[in-house]
Amino acid sequence: MIHSRSSSGASSNTTSSSLVGSTESSPKTPKSSPSSLVSNGVYYKIQPCSKCWKKAEEYQESTCFCKECDLYLCKFHTKTHLKKCSHHHIFPHDSVQNSLVSPLSLNTISPSQHQPSPLSARKKPPKCILHSVAINTVCKTCQSLICAACSVDSHKGHDIFLIENIEAEEKLKMTQELSELENSVNEWESMHGLEPNKTNDQCQFYLNKISKMKLRMKQQSNEFYENVQRVVREKQEKLNESIEKKCLEYEMIVREIATLKKDVKLLYLEFASLSDMSGYELLERKHRKYYKTLQEFEKIKLLFQFTDISDLYENQLMDLSEIVEEIRTELEHFSSVSNIMKRRVIPRTIAYSHSLEQQENEKNNLSNPYDVKISHLLNVLLVSDYFNSRIMVYDLKTKKFKGSIKTFFRPHCLYIIEEDIRGDAVSSPKSPSSASSRTSIFIGSNDRSVYKFNLEQLLKISIIDKQSQFYEWKQSSGIISYPSGMTFCKNSKLLFVCDYNNNCIHLLNSQTGQPIHRLDQSTCGINFSSPWGIDMTLNGDLIVSETGSNKIQIFKLSITPESPLATGVNFKNNYQAELKYSFGKSGSSIGEFNFVRGLLYDKVSRQLLICDSSNKRIELFDESGGYLHSFKSEHLQGPYGMCMNEVNNELYVADYSKKKVHIFNVT
């Protein structure tokens, strides 16, 4: 259907014959013509030569365009056309396709000298290569410009308009779209530090910066590997010196043995005529030679700590291929700039939004909230209401109060694991599937215990009787004194529990609650001072906040997942924890803490958010411990625990002193 538009913008149908008009005498569309030419009109990437196509229906790629004749020409027909019409303006093919104004130098194809006009000077629309009539129609179905004959042929039934009828509307629309694009580009440039209308200058500036950075980073790379080579050479020389020293020791032993054998032979000669010797001569030779030779023999026996003489020369170095592979593996990390490039960190921006509403019934208001966690699968926000011995439940989306779960203990820290049907932790909160998943909540309490509940069941049943046993397991064997913070390792399925009083971290089997190991001074040389908050980075490093020392410690963990859970092997032999770095100290200046509490590792920005409770603020650091920013608000009085909603970037903070849970927007 072909539409035309009146000046008022209304659409009306126009008969195909009125559009085709004089096209009846025009050549019919060749059966062998490429369909792509029809569907994309004259603006197809490679136009055929008009003369070759018209005369022999032969596809010959065009190289030029004649403005006066509206013809695309191949190399051959360009030359013949210039001979006949030397005054015509010929454009190179690329300038037609890309709307460029640089003309073709005709010296390369003809001695005729003339200056062609730019393409923008052309007023007449070009002719359709198939029908030799003017392009006067637009097919919005195919987003192409066509002639009237095309509209009733290959574009029959499409959404078609006459260009002259929609020209004013398209100009207005194009003006609006260009304005919107300009605003979007300016906004994007401002967002990324580019000044509007200075992009080209800035791009060159940044290209120069990148070139300098490339030279600087290559220099750093060369220095690094030169240092590695220097260290390797030093160790090689040290090893060779050690080999030299050891071989000298062995050579000395062999020479001592040779000397002993010679002395023993001489000793035998001294006593060859023993029966004829006088007493004096016997004793004189015994004291002079025998005892000396005997001492040399005892000395040799002490030196020769070997089973066989071949032990002195049949030695070789152990197989070093595994060590070389370990070194290669370690260096592999440094062979990609993505692994070691220190990126510029832009601190997260935190803005107060609101706090959870106070309830009309005062019994449903918070009293000293200790921690806060969320479940995407169950759409709830949970708060441990310490002095009221209960868990408060809110709708995650609306933040409306839903109810409370009465506990027979005062709850401290919370941790929620959302698992699929196989027991693997759900990796993304954005696409949970409740049909194939389950949610577990771990609660550390002041009765020196850690509990595990099925959260869905817990929400259905309020615990009102101490005799009720709804938990899946309870760890209260006397090893835990004050559980203050928890996190979970997906690889090993271990629950890490900070013990504030015992200055250690307990590792529990998350499926059974069985104690697996503990991290402290006695087991792995880690000295904790009242550990409180705990979390884990994307690469598995453990982050711990210590209230006793007001500092943060970050450890590199090495865990054999299957051994402690499946085989019961002593976990100590399958575990390593190495301090990478620590930061912070007591005080109120930037980067200092006063009564540090909970912490959060933001997986999106890879930044640490730390509750600096008595300083009434949240401090931000990069994952290497570099200070970024401090956030203070009149609403914060004593932040204890927090969690992040990664779906909408909301930060929930349990304010123990103000008895509220605050909600902040994080960007």
Phi and psi in degrees as a GROMACS rama.xvg file:
@    title "Ramachandran Plot"
@    xaxis  label "Phi"
@    yaxis  label "Psi"
@TYPE xy
-103.871  126.957  ILE-2
-105.397  145.525  HIS-3
-125.279  155.669  SER-4
-121.03  133.276  ARG-5
-78.2147  175.396  SER-6
-63.0587  -24.9911  SER-7
-80.9054  -5.49569  SER-8
95.8514  -3.58853  GLY-9
-74.8019  147.973  ALA-10
-94.741  143.691  SER-11
-144.404  154.432  SER-12
-84.9768  143.817  ASN-13
-123.306  136.687  THR-14
-67.1193  149.611  THR-15
-64.0331  -34.1141  SER-16
-66.8317  -36.6024  SER-17
-66.9188  -25.2928  SER-18
-82.8391  -38.6533  LEU-19
-70.8239  -46.2964  VAL-20
52.5659  -117.805  GLY-21
-75.5763  6.27341  SER-22
-77.8353  -4.84991  THR-23
-61.6017  -34.2847  GLU-24
-86.3071  -4.59543  SER-25
-75.1597  157.879  SER-26
-60.274  142.574  PRO-27
-72.1048  156.52  LYS-28
-65.14  122.449  THR-29
-62.9844  139.569  PRO-30
-63.2646  -29.3456  LYS-31
-90.1601  6.10166  SER-32
-68.4909  141.932  SER-33
-65.5094  131.675  PRO-34
-63.8043  -26.092  SER-35
-66.6246  -28.9078  SER-36
-68.7947  -35.7706  LEU-37
-72.0135  -45.2027  VAL-38
-70.1962  -25.1444  SER-39
-111.72  8.61255  ASN-40
57.5249  -154.922  GLY-41
-76.088  -7.85547  VAL-42
-96.5625  25.477  TYR-43
-67.3058  150.153  TYR-44
-56.3153  -44.9655  LYS-45
-121.82  102.398  ILE-46
-78.6787  139.856  GLN-47
-77.1417  158.921  PRO-48
-64.7169  125.673  CYS-49
-62.4278  -40.443  SER-50
-71.8003  -42.1446  LYS-51
-62.6863  -40.9068  CYS-52
-69.3881  -40.289  TRP-53
-71.3606  -38.2553  LYS-54
-80.5838  -41.921  LYS-55
-131.023  8.69322  ALA-56
51.4982  35.6388  GLU-57
-100.972  130.505  GLU-58
-83.4615  111.24  TYR-59
-127.349  122.778  GLN-60
-61.4634  132.049  GLU-61
-81.135  153.703  SER-62
-122.84  -20.0896  THR-63
-139.427  169.693  CYS-64
-137.053  132.607  PHE-65
-97.1621  119.725  CYS-66
-66.6689  -44.1174  LYS-67
-68.8944  -36.0046  GLU-68
-97.5582  -6.84285  CYS-69
53.0962  46.9794  ASP-70
-122.129  139.728  LEU-71
-93.0977  134.746  TYR-72
-130.007  142.043  LEU-73
-82.1013  -179.047  CYS-74
-60.4401  -44.9483  LYS-75
-63.0754  -50.5628  PHE-76
-72.7647  -20.9391  HIS-77
-64.3573  -44.6668  THR-78
-64.7263  -46.9535  LYS-79
-65.9021  -35.8941  THR-80
-67.1657  -38.0939  HIS-81
-68.5265  -31.3856  LEU-82
-66.1564  -39.4111  LYS-83
-81.5816  -37.3844  LYS-84
-128.372  70.3821  CYS-85
-68.4757  -18.2793  SER-86
-85.9503  -7.56824  HIS-87
-71.6988  157.372  HIS-88
-99.0711  115.959  HIS-89
-106.231  131.71  ILE-90
-113.54  144.184  PHE-91
-65.9444  152.674  PRO-92
-57.1635  -42.1088  HIS-93
-62.3408  -34.6247  ASP-94
-69.9061  -28.9405  SER-95
-72.321  -44.3647  VAL-96
-69.3656  -38.4979  GLN-97
-104.565  6.69643  ASN-98
57.8926  37.7755  SER-99
-86.5444  156.663  LEU-100
-105.889  -8.21502  VAL-101
-71.4312  120.687  SER-102
-81.5338  164.458  PRO-103
-76.1424  135.544  LEU-104
-77.9814  109.911  SER-105
-75.3851  -7.12148  LEU-106
-59.1766  -28.1369  ASN-107
-77.474  -15.7633  THR-108
-126.116  -14.6716  ILE-109
-159.452  147.324  SER-110
-71.7517  -10.2473  PRO-111
-64.1873  133.453  SER-112
-110.881  115.983  GLN-113
-155.728  159.88  HIS-114
-105.111  108.618  GLN-115
-69.7591  151.077  PRO-116
-81.472  155.632  SER-117
-66.1564  157.36  PRO-118
-61.7967  -31.1646  LEU-119
-63.893  -16.7737  SER-120
-77.7778  -13.9113  ALA-121
-73.92  126.651  ARG-122
-102.02  -35.682  LYS-123
-74.7432  139.429  LYS-124
-68.8427  150.839  PRO-125
-70.2065  167.228  PRO-126
-93.5697  150.472  LYS-127
-66.866  131.627  CYS-128
-67.2439  -21.4354  ILE-129
-92.3051  -33.8435  LEU-130
-117.76  -5.01859  HIS-131
58.0847  31.6092  SER-132
-121.662  161.565  VAL-133
-65.9604  144.788  ALA-134
-76.1504  115.511  ILE-135
-136.024  11.1603  ASN-136
-137.325  149.982  THR-137
-121.725  131.192  VAL-138
-99.8943  109.382  CYS-139
-78.647  -18.3243  LYS-140
-66.5991  -45.0196  THR-141
-97.1002  -4.64622  CYS-142
55.3513  50.6621  GLN-143
-142.156  156.38  SER-144
-96.7392  131.475  LEU-145
-138.851  174.706  ILE-146
-96.1458  174.602  CYS-147
-65.281  -34.8257  ALA-148
-66.5648  -37.7713  ALA-149
-62.395  -33.0948  CYS-150
-65.0192  -26.0821  SER-151
-104  2.72585  VAL-152
-110.517  -98.3489  ASP-153
-73.8297  -18.0719  SER-154
-107.065  18.6923  HIS-155
-61.4628  131.393  LYS-156
87.5398  -3.31892  GLY-157
-82.5294  170.859  HIS-158
-83.7549  99.7616  ASP-159
-121.175  140.105  ILE-160
-134.048  147.027  PHE-161
-73.0188  133.86  LEU-162
-60.9903  -41.7519  ILE-163
-65.3012  -25.4336  GLU-164
-80.837  -23.5783  ASN-165
-111.859  6.38079  ILE-166
-60.4191  -48.7357  GLU-167
-63.6483  -41.774  ALA-168
-64.7416  -41.3709  GLU-169
-67.8251  -35.589  GLU-170
-64.0405  -43.5833  LYS-171
-64.139  -44.1994  LEU-172
-64.1123  -40.2773  LYS-173
-65.5626  -37.9789  MET-174
-61.0982  -43.8863  THR-175
-66.1045  -42.7838  GLN-176
-66.3417  -38.4449  GLU-177
-65.5656  -38.3318  LEU-178
-65.4818  -43.6812  SER-179
-63.1528  -42.1836  GLU-180
-62.6534  -42.6809  LEU-181
-61.3289  -42.6072  GLU-182
-64.8283  -40.7957  ASN-183
-65.2332  -42.7338  SER-184
-64.4247  -43.8293  VAL-185
-62.4391  -41.2596  ASN-186
-64.1505  -43.4309  GLU-187
-64.1557  -41.9543  TRP-188
-63.3804  -42.7811  GLU-189
-64.9721  -38.925  SER-190
-62.1871  -33.2452  MET-191
-106.919  20.0224  HIS-192
80.1903  15.7911  GLY-193
-99.1964  137.811  LEU-194
-85.2592  129.356  GLU-195
-56.8295  143.445  PRO-196
68.6964  5.44821  ASN-197
-125.483  21.7424  LYS-198
-60.7285  -44.235  THR-199
-61.7563  -46.1207  ASN-200
-62.3164  -42.7247  ASP-201
-66.503  -37.5816  GLN-202
-61.2145  -43.1842  CYS-203
-64.5704  -38.2661  GLN-204
-60.5168  -45.0677  PHE-205
-73.4867  -31.5134  TYR-206
-61.9553  -40.8741  LEU-207
-64.4945  -39.4788  ASN-208
-62.9907  -41.8651  LYS-209
-64.5327  -39.3281  ILE-210
-61.2595  -43.3646  SER-211
-65.9495  -39.1479  LYS-212
-63.3673  -40.6596  MET-213
-59.4833  -45.567  LYS-214
-64.0348  -40.9416  LEU-215
-65.602  -43.7926  ARG-216
-70.3971  -36.0109  MET-217
-65.1393  -37.7468  LYS-218
-63.4699  -43.0659  GLN-219
-62.2247  -39.8644  GLN-220
-63.1359  -45.9964  SER-221
-61.8334  -42.1953  ASN-222
-64.1977  -40.2628  GLU-223
-61.5707  -51.8186  PHE-224
-72.576  -26.9546  TYR-225
-65.4601  -40.3102  GLU-226
-65.5932  -39.814  ASN-227
-60.9078  -45.4004  VAL-228
-63.4887  -38.7891  GLN-229
-63.5603  -44.5646  ARG-230
-62.5819  -42.3617  VAL-231
-62.0072  -43.0671  VAL-232
-63.6568  -40.0584  ARG-233
-63.0701  -43.3861  GLU-234
-69.2083  -34.4884  LYS-235
-63.7621  -44.9275  GLN-236
-63.9238  -39.6081  GLU-237
-64.7771  -41.9143  LYS-238
-63.6844  -43.2107  LEU-239
-63.753  -39.0924  ASN-240
-63.1391  -39.6383  GLU-241
-64.7766  -40.889  SER-242
-62.4592  -44.2637  ILE-243
-60.1384  -44.4745  GLU-244
-64.7321  -43.5897  LYS-245
-64.7374  -41.8529  LYS-246
-67.2495  -33.6658  CYS-247
-64.6974  -37.8479  LEU-248
-62.1227  -43.7348  GLU-249
-66.584  -39.4398  TYR-250
-63.24  -39.0636  GLU-251
-62.6712  -41.112  MET-252
-62.8188  -43.1294  ILE-253
-62.8996  -41.9908  VAL-254
-66.2272  -38.4281  ARG-255
-62.2697  -40.3675  GLU-256
-64.4921  -42.4161  ILE-257
-62.751  -41.7887  ALA-258
-63.656  -41.574  THR-259
-61.8131  -45.249  LEU-260
-60.8404  -39.5271  LYS-261
-65.9349  -43.2561  LYS-262
-66.1825  -37.5368  ASP-263
-65.0644  -40.2102  VAL-264
-62.5016  -42.5433  LYS-265
-66.7903  -35.3114  LEU-266
-62.5126  -42.9306  LEU-267
-60.1833  -36.9752  TYR-268
-68.2531  -35.6019  LEU-269
-60.3898  -35.6572  GLU-270
-107.001  25.404  PHE-271
-65.5163  -36.9067  ALA-272
-107.855  49.5219  SER-273
-59.1207  -38.0338  LEU-274
-68.7478  -22.5624  SER-275
-95.4393  -3.98155  ASP-276
-77.9204  147.69  MET-277
-78.5099  165.442  SER-278
-59.2569  -44.1866  GLY-279
-62.0278  -47.1762  TYR-280
-62.0514  -38.5544  GLU-281
-62.0674  -50.8307  LEU-282
-69.3032  -35.0072  LEU-283
-63.0842  -45.0879  GLU-284
-69.4879  -32.6659  ARG-285
-65.1109  -47.2154  LYS-286
-69.9215  -33.866  HIS-287
-81.0966  -41.0123  ARG-288
-113.689  -45.6198  LYS-289
-64.2815  -50.3609  TYR-290
-64.1812  -37.5546  TYR-291
-64.2437  -44.581  LYS-292
-65.1554  -38.0549  THR-293
-63.1503  -41.1638  LEU-294
-63.4568  -41.1948  GLN-295
-62.3953  -38.5125  GLU-296
-65.2937  -43.5364  PHE-297
-63.3965  -36.5777  GLU-298
-63.8549  -42.337  LYS-299
-63.2969  -40.3218  ILE-300
-62.8741  -35.2318  LYS-301
-70.5227  -38.2769  LEU-302
-72.028  -34.4081  LEU-303
-88.6806  79.306  PHE-304
-93.9162  56.6418  GLN-305
-133.343  161.24  PHE-306
-80.3318  -39.6186  THR-307
-143.663  154.158  ASP-308
-60.1071  -25.0377  ILE-309
-67.4793  -17.3444  SER-310
-65.4338  -14.2361  ASP-311
-84.1463  -19.0719  LEU-312
-134.288  -3.08123  TYR-313
-100.991  23.3457  GLU-314
-89.6055  158.701  ASN-315
-154.22  163.501  GLN-316
-69.504  149.491  LEU-317
-62.3519  164.112  MET-318
-65.9977  111.908  ASP-319
-94.263  4.45975  LEU-320
-62.8129  -36.4314  SER-321
-67.6721  -39.3776  GLU-322
-65.2057  -41.3627  ILE-323
-61.5023  -38.9748  VAL-324
-66.3492  -38.9898  GLU-325
-63.6459  -42.1579  GLU-326
-64.0175  -42.9975  ILE-327
-61.612  -40.5237  ARG-328
-63.7874  -43.0953  THR-329
-63.3351  -41.9481  GLU-330
-71.9392  -23.1723  LEU-331
-59.2191  -33.8949  GLU-332
-61.9509  -29.1689  HIS-333
-96.2717  9.91269  PHE-334
-95.9732  -2.94869  SER-335
-123.151  127.419  SER-336
-65.1587  -25.1064  VAL-337
-64.384  -29.0081  SER-338
-78.0347  -30.0307  ASN-339
-121.138  -0.493983  ILE-340
-74.5338  123.868  MET-341
-84.4093  109.458  LYS-342
-82.1341  153.301  ARG-343
-70.7407  127.209  ARG-344
-99.7338  123.748  VAL-345
-98.6714  116.61  ILE-346
-59.2254  142.704  PRO-347
-62.5416  141.807  ARG-348
-98.3098  127.752  THR-349
-113.873  128.665  ILE-350
-131.524  132.319  ALA-351
-66.6015  133.867  TYR-352
-106.756  -64.9986  SER-353
-168.226  177.256  HIS-354
-116.744  157.423  SER-355
-58.9798  136.391  LEU-356
-65.0391  143.347  GLU-357
-72.3624  143.415  GLN-358
-93.1935  149.991  GLN-359
-61.3009  -39.3699  GLU-360
-83.3485  111.394  ASN-361
-59.6416  -23.5786  GLU-362
-64.9538  -20.3692  LYS-363
-97.0192  10.2357  ASN-364
-91.4962  156.269  ASN-365
-75.1848  147.604  LEU-366
-133.411  104.484  SER-367
57.5631  65.8235  ASN-368
-64.6411  132.093  PRO-369
-97.7303  -43.9347  TYR-370
-149  162.191  ASP-371
-142.868  137.131  VAL-372
-144.238  163.29  LYS-373
-129.129  155.655  ILE-374
-127.24  117.033  SER-375
-73.8573  -35.5837  HIS-376
-63.1968  -38.1034  LEU-377
-103.115  -0.894794  LEU-378
55.8815  48.5081  ASN-379
-133.237  153.322  VAL-380
-115.974  125.165  LEU-381
-114.314  137.848  LEU-382
-128.625  129.624  VAL-383
-83.4299  110.659  SER-384
-93.3129  92.4583  ASP-385
-56.5077  -61.5789  TYR-386
-71.4415  -20.1338  PHE-387
-90.8898  1.40003  ASN-388
51.4561  57.4528  SER-389
-159.94  165.121  ARG-390
-109.893  121.557  ILE-391
-89.7206  138.839  MET-392
-118.233  128.99  VAL-393
-129.28  151.66  TYR-394
-69.7259  129.045  ASP-395
-65.6551  -34.0394  LEU-396
-84.1796  -49.4711  LYS-397
-89.8244  -18.6038  THR-398
67.0844  18.1993  LYS-399
-80.4183  144.084  LYS-400
-67.3903  130.422  PHE-401
-108.377  -29.1413  LYS-402
157.427  -173.692  GLY-403
-136.014  154.513  SER-404
-113.698  109.605  ILE-405
-73.1038  129.834  LYS-406
-113.983  158.493  THR-407
-97.724  24.238  PHE-408
-149.802  161.086  PHE-409
-86.3014  116.246  ARG-410
-78.3435  137.94  PRO-411
-99.4248  -101.655  HIS-412
-88.3976  156.294  CYS-413
-125.404  152.41  LEU-414
-150.824  134.444  TYR-415
-117.87  131.531  ILE-416
-117.81  123.183  ILE-417
-104.439  114.388  GLU-418
-113.596  152.692  GLU-419
-84.5042  -174.393  ASP-420
-66.4468  -20.6279  ILE-421
-86.4742  -6.42348  ARG-422
92.542  7.11546  GLY-423
-88.5116  139.3  ASP-424
-63.2294  135.589  ALA-425
-67.5125  126.32  VAL-426
-82.1357  -31.9018  SER-427
-121.248  129.854  SER-428
-80.4002  -5.49148  PRO-429
-83.2489  -18.4126  LYS-430
-136.153  58.1629  SER-431
-73.4309  150.097  PRO-432
-126.653  101.46  SER-433
-65.577  -23.3214  SER-434
-66.4107  -32.0223  ALA-435
-116.169  18.3464  SER-436
-133.411  162.816  SER-437
-139.687  155.639  ARG-438
-121.759  127.133  THR-439
-113.457  144.282  SER-440
-122.987  134.307  ILE-441
-108.198  133.893  PHE-442
-126.84  120.982  ILE-443
-93.0338  135.758  GLY-444
-132.63  171.38  SER-445
-81.1713  1.39112  ASN-446
-90.5797  21.6657  ASP-447
61.699  40.2784  ARG-448
-138.11  161.243  SER-449
-124.555  130.738  VAL-450
-114.225  150.217  TYR-451
-121.571  129.031  LYS-452
-124.225  153.302  PHE-453
-80.2193  111.098  ASN-454
-63.7461  -37.4992  LEU-455
-62.2989  -41.7639  GLU-456
-68.7676  -38.0305  GLN-457
-63.5301  -36.2668  LEU-458
-68.9663  -26.7943  LEU-459
-82.214  -26.9094  LYS-460
-122.353  120.781  ILE-461
-86.2873  127.013  SER-462
-80.5573  109.381  ILE-463
-118.489  -6.18253  ILE-464
-127.454  131.829  ASP-465
-63.5814  -21.0929  LYS-466
-80.1513  -14.3359  GLN-467
-70.6256  135.003  SER-468
-122.808  78.5458  GLN-469
-94.3086  -10.2631  PHE-470
-75.8456  154.606  TYR-471
-79.7134  -37.337  GLU-472
-155.777  161.492  TRP-473
-137.067  126.269  LYS-474
-103.592  104.726  GLN-475
-143.4  42.7031  SER-476
-80.9684  6.07559  SER-477
95.5581  -2.3948  GLY-478
-83.2753  -24.1725  ILE-479
-103.094  131.294  ILE-480
-105.36  -47.6339  SER-481
-146.053  89.9222  TYR-482
-70.0518  115.791  PRO-483
-111.569  -22.271  SER-484
-159.618  154.148  GLY-485
-142.851  150.851  MET-486
-148.92  172.516  THR-487
-132.089  136.21  PHE-488
-102.762  114.128  CYS-489
-66.1893  -34.8943  LYS-490
-65.8712  -45.6199  ASN-491
-97.8768  -8.25137  SER-492
56.4947  38.3194  LYS-493
-105.653  141.917  LEU-494
-97.9307  121.683  LEU-495
-94.8951  123.779  PHE-496
-122.088  119.733  VAL-497
-74.5128  130.197  CYS-498
-109.664  102.509  ASP-499
-61.3111  -41.5776  TYR-500
-80.2821  -36.307  ASN-501
-90.1762  2.0967  ASN-502
52.4936  49.6692  ASN-503
-153.933  174.878  CYS-504
-123.788  123.503  ILE-505
-89.7501  142.595  HIS-506
-112.018  115.4  LEU-507
-112.348  144.716  LEU-508
-67.5346  115.565  ASN-509
-66.8985  -19.0886  SER-510
-84.4406  -33.7966  GLN-511
-119.915  -18.4599  THR-512
84.7782  0.764105  GLY-513
-64.1892  131.561  GLN-514
-66.989  127.435  PRO-515
-103.027  -43.2356  ILE-516
-166.709  172.926  HIS-517
-142.796  145.99  ARG-518
-103.036  120.13  LEU-519
-162.488  -171.17  ASP-520
-62.8202  -38.7188  GLN-521
-75.8604  -31.0502  SER-522
-90.8428  -38.6931  THR-523
-143.175  17.9761  CYS-524
73.9651  15.2078  GLY-525
-94.4121  123.213  ILE-526
-101.661  104.999  ASN-527
-96.5729  150.684  PHE-528
-129.937  91.8607  SER-529
55.037  65.3792  SER-530
-65.3572  139.151  PRO-531
-123.924  -69.0214  TRP-532
-91.8947  153.653  GLY-533
-154.457  141.574  ILE-534
-157.256  175.107  ASP-535
-132.459  137.794  MET-536
-80.4314  175.08  THR-537
-64.0361  -31.6154  LEU-538
-93.0577  11.7109  ASN-539
89.9655  8.43869  GLY-540
-74.9292  144.637  ASP-541
-98.0793  130.616  LEU-542
-114.159  129.121  ILE-543
-132.379  131.085  VAL-544
-99.5157  137.952  SER-545
-118.175  116.105  GLU-546
-69.5121  -34.4521  THR-547
-65.009  -36.4925  GLY-548
-108.608  -6.16344  SER-549
52.3153  50.5486  ASN-550
-142.679  167.383  LYS-551
-114.047  133.327  ILE-552
-119.757  138.092  GLN-553
-121.734  127.77  ILE-554
-119.955  145.806  PHE-555
-92.271  123.762  LYS-556
-101.915  145.677  LEU-557
-133.843  111.999  SER-558
-127.927  136.875  ILE-559
-94.515  105.287  THR-560
-60.8712  -43.8006  PRO-561
-80.2066  -25.9467  GLU-562
-61.972  -54.4036  SER-563
-70.2348  -29.6357  PRO-564
-89.134  -36.529  LEU-565
-96.5968  -35.3426  ALA-566
-111.902  -14.551  THR-567
73.8129  14.2684  GLY-568
-64.6635  147.834  VAL-569
-51.724  115.83  ASN-570
-65.6237  -26.3412  PHE-571
-58.1629  -32.8545  LYS-572
-79.7358  -9.06118  ASN-573
-116.776  19.0007  ASN-574
-138.715  139.024  TYR-575
-138  141.117  GLN-576
-135.59  120.162  ALA-577
-121.715  128.323  GLU-578
-67.895  122.436  LEU-579
-88.5559  -50.7878  LYS-580
-167.537  161.499  TYR-581
-136.923  157.989  SER-582
-153.497  162.457  PHE-583
97.2154  156.241  GLY-584
-160.222  173.774  LYS-585
-70.7921  136.451  SER-586
153.961  -177.181  GLY-587
-121.635  3.43473  SER-588
-78.0987  176.103  SER-589
-63.9906  138.249  ILE-590
79.3038  2.27332  GLY-591
-110.428  163.209  GLU-592
-133.014  151.51  PHE-593
-134.583  102.625  ASN-594
66.5736  60.353  PHE-595
-66.3896  139.448  VAL-596
-121.946  -124.16  ARG-597
-71.2818  161.859  GLY-598
-140.209  165.14  LEU-599
-143.512  131.47  LEU-600
-96.7772  113.871  TYR-601
-81.5568  109.119  ASP-602
-70.4488  -20.4291  LYS-603
-76.1805  -52.7515  VAL-604
-92.9088  -9.28267  SER-605
57.9355  42.5205  ARG-606
-118.143  155.21  GLN-607
-100.946  129.458  LEU-608
-110.911  124.736  LEU-609
-127.005  130.88  ILE-610
-78.1943  108.939  CYS-611
-97.0059  84.5941  ASP-612
-60.0119  -57.331  SER-613
-73.8238  -19.1753  SER-614
-85.454  0.0416671  ASN-615
55.5889  49.9992  LYS-616
-155.66  168.589  ARG-617
-117.387  126.443  ILE-618
-105.163  142.772  GLU-619
-113.835  136.065  LEU-620
-135.717  155.749  PHE-621
-78.3397  171.686  ASP-622
-72.0387  -4.83951  GLU-623
-97.8212  1.36596  SER-624
94.1621  7.11641  GLY-625
-75.7759  130.349  GLY-626
-67.9949  136.723  TYR-627
-116.863  -49.4881  LEU-628
-169.451  154.15  HIS-629
-120.156  134.13  SER-630
-113.85  121.197  PHE-631
-121.197  149.309  LYS-632
-150.607  149.359  SER-633
-63.8025  -17.3754  GLU-634
-83.6668  -17.627  HIS-635
-92.1186  126.809  LEU-636
-123.52  -34.9885  GLN-637
-160.71  71.6731  GLY-638
-64.5409  132.275  PRO-639
-112.2  -53.33  TYR-640
-137.024  159.976  GLY-641
-157.892  165.217  MET-642
-153.216  161.429  CYS-643
-115.491  135.457  MET-644
-92.2427  103.106  ASN-645
-72.2705  -13.2551  GLU-646
-75.2354  -45.4605  VAL-647
-117.992  9.53847  ASN-648
58.3974  40.3707  ASN-649
-97.4978  137.201  GLU-650
-108.474  125.656  LEU-651
-106.925  126.287  TYR-652
-123.265  123.292  VAL-653
-84.4644  114.146  ALA-654
-99.6881  100.123  ASP-655
-62.7585  -40.5435  TYR-656
-75.9153  -38.9678  SER-657
-87.4972  -5.94314  LYS-658
61.3793  39.978  LYS-659
-142.034  164.753  LYS-660
-113.92  120.337  VAL-661
-96.761  149.931  HIS-662
-118.948  125.661  ILE-663
-120.737  146.174  PHE-664
-91.88  130.084  ASN-665
-114.747  127.448  VAL-666
